[in-house]
Amino acid sequence: MAQIKPAVEHGLESLRQQIDIALEEMIASRIDSGEVVELSGRVLLAGGKRLRPIMMCLSYEIAGGQELSKIMPLAMAFEFLHTATLVHDDINDGATHRRGIPTIHETSGLSKAIIAGDWLFVQGYALGGQYNQDIVTNIANCCSSIAVSEFSQIDHIQNLKTSPEDYISIVKGKTAGPFASGCRSAGIVAGANQEQLEALEEFGNEIGIAYQLVDDLLDLLGDDQIGKPRGTDVHEGKMTLPLIHSLTLSHGKNRERLAEIINNFSDELFDELIGLLEKSDSFNYTKILINNHFERAINHLSIFPDCNAKLLLENVAEYATTRKL
Amino acid sequence: MAQIKPAVEHGLESLRQQIDIALEEMIASRIDSGEVVELSGRVLLAGGKRLRPIMMCLSYEIAGGQELSKIMPLAMAFEFLHTATLVHDDINDGATHRRGIPTIHETSGLSKAIIAGDWLFVQGYALGGQYNQDIVTNIANCCSSIAVSEFSQIDHIQNLKTSPEDYISIVKGKTAGPFASGCRSAGIVAGANQEQLEALEEFGNEIGIAYQLVDDLLDLLGDDQIGKPRGTDVHEGKMTLPLIHSLTLSHGKNRERLAEIINNFSDELFDELIGLLEKSDSFNYTKILINNHFERAINHLSIFPDCNAKLLLENVAEYATTRKL
């Protein structure tokens, strides 16, 4: 997977800036409502890669859409909904930081964090509610599935029997669903045909899965500079794919020790954990999976004619599936 | 304020049953999604007076609407959104029971309660998203105002300087807003004219304020059978109108003692608190306010011709503003 080309990066960067400006304007127009908007706006505007709205704008264009202003509210809707789930997830995970700033429950308490998340959800639904019934249904199904998957994820905390199928089912609902639903919805706005809609949905789905796998790897192999500290998932008892793969392949004393480490994790055990995961080649396995999902994603775009939007979409896909690895 | 007439009560009761059936069917159709629907459905279907959806169905009919099936999804939307706010509020209030059953955070933990509330919100927005832009905007504004008011309520916890204006502003956002927005939205679906829409909104607003004042009184004068135990609001530091009124009118030692009791409340102080509130005639004052808001609500209906829906709406209004007092 190659580096993002500078010229194209400029195209993506300018799109990201347009999305940021639209989000900033929306928060500014509501700032009179006081602290709930201030706190919610702070986390919404604290950065974020804007991958979902960028992919949606490009999905709209690849499907023939020509007026960015027609897709922008929907792209923003997905960023609001995404941020809402982050605020609520961070409560559940006890996270102290998000996008480089302290989480709302840390600065302002549990109650305000719950309500701020609710407020972000409302804005997302309001933006999405401007669109037709198909899109409203898409958003509703997507958000319902997030909730269902989050329940499943909680039920699989430190569950050593979590299978790759359990994992994929959770990831499809929680991470890939919003990418898939966003890209498909963007296609609907552009007036795409059925084949194109399915291609966009599958593209989003594959990128979403790959994105989560990258996240899993970053938790173990990343550096602490890029966001959450290494090992956070392990501390939280989250069964990420490298762990699931290693538990499946390891046997005897290695398997026993791995189980022990996962269920009683502390920072001193980090290097030993990495060693065990390397023994089962679980990092390489995860990297191969990422590449497979990336390639499948790109293949789904083959039905669209070559154009600038396609090139940019391929580059976002590449970025989403490589990041700092 | 008279008792609800038996014949009319039957009319309302049958409407309530229709709403219950519609809610039950919706939950049943989603039960395959597992525990999140089970937990959310349990609190949604555990009773509840269905005041908001009942008032919406009747607002639709008084404004000339003739097909209940056209308003039912919107009426259900407001019940879902209402239940979502209850689930999240109960976390923030540390409530152990709701509608006679244990709260979700009590049975299943904080994380699942937050997500179950989110799931209920999604269903509400999905139902509301079937309607036109005016209605979607109404719902979004209503839910945004709930969040803003909840922040304000948190900031006024045990704040002895809370003024009647602060109080009314919080109540308008948190309690009266959904009534007002629901009745107005129902009018929009019925094709009501501007004057009628304003009348319905004001009717909902007045009933909502009266409803909250009744709630305030029930916390102090109600019996423990009808839901939450007496004094719950005082324990939570909520500045209800009887307290605000009494703090304003009392002076000298009574005022000092009242402040002391509110800031260090325990059950043994309950009778003394009631005595102080009686001295300042705060219960009577609250009852007069309830009656004023009730009468203003009824007056707003005067622009509509006499009909069965109007009679029923007056009776719901009467019920909402009397309950067990």
Interface residues (C-beta under 8 A of the other chain):
Chain A: R30 S33 G34 E35 V36 V37 A84 T85 H88 I91 N92 G109 L110 S111 K112 I114 I115 A116 G117 D118 W119 F121 V122 Q123 Y125 A126 G128 G129 Q130 Q133 V136 T137 I139 A140 C143 S144 I146 A147 V148 E150 F151 S152 I154 D155
Chain B: R30 S33 G34 E35 V36 V37 A84 T85 H88 I91 N92 G109 L110 S111 K112 I114 I115 A116 G117 D118 W119 F121 V122 Q123 Y125 A126 G128 G129 Q130 Q133 V136 T137 I139 A140 C143 S144 I146 A147 V148 E150 F151 S152 I154 D155
